[in-house]
Amino acid sequence: MIRFEQVHKRYATGRQALAGLSFSVQAGEMAFLTGPSGAGKSTILKLIALIERPSRGEVFVGDQNLARIGRRRIPLFRRQIGVVFQDHKLLQDRPVLDNVALPLIIAGVPRREIDKRVRAALDQVGLLGKERNLPQELSTGEQQRVGIARAVVAKPPLLIADEPTGNLDPQLALETMRLFKRFNDVGVTVVIATHDVHLIEAVGARRIALTDGQLALA
């Protein structure tokens, strides 16, 4: 599903984020990217989602070499990826239903089908009945679950998340990780960047440890 081959990433500031990184994640696998701040976790997710491009090396998602995807094709490519952010990135002036529906609206899905799929996604994350609430009326944990519902509403084969439990208390963090595990159990490939090793142990998924933009030595 995901393959990095000798990937380097240097930003315009001169910071070297990745240095010859090679690894792979199989379709249907759940994997955690771990390591200290600056290890390259977020950069990996940005490269997968084509938010950034590598300086050198190749990134593959599915059977696609991302270097061959031009700018105009990026929105279509991103439809196969659900992205969950630590800070939710919700539209604060729009209700939950509209926030979750956004990927489907962009994809041109008919309105009747959108309503059906949004409610199914909210049911999966335990928020059915909150469709008309504004984000600020929800708790931090509920807002994060809205973000997860938005990420999975289009049924993408790949789900990536950047520190999705960073703002949650330990119990909510564990519940969120178990939610990701449920999606993985039905075949979704899941890649999560996190500092919390205890959560990884609780879920029991593979760990890809990083340091200074490379795989950490065991």
Number of C-alpha atoms within 10 A of each C-alpha: 16 18 20 20 15 17 24 21 24 15 13 7 6 8 10 17 22 28 20 15 19 17 14 15 18 13 16 17 17 26 21 23 25 24 23 13 13 16 22 25 28 19 20 26 20 16 19 21 22 19 12 14 22 22 14 15 17 19 25 18 20 15 9 14 12 20 13 9 13 9 8 8 10 14 13 11 16 17 19 18 22 24 23 24 18 15 16 19 12 21 15 12 11 13 18 28 23 21 22 29 23 18 20 21 13 10 12 10 14 10 12 8 10 22 17 10 19 26 20 16 24 24 14 18 18 15 18 14 12 19 18 11 13 19 22 13 13 14 10 17 18 17 21 27 23 27 25 27 29 28 26 26 22 23 18 16 20 27 23 25 23 22 20 23 25 15 14 16 11 14 8 16 18 18 15 21 17 15 17 23 19 13 19 19 14 9 15 21 25 26 25 26 23 22 18 16 12 11 20 20 11 11 14 12 15 15 18 19 18 21 19 17 23 20 21 13 7 4
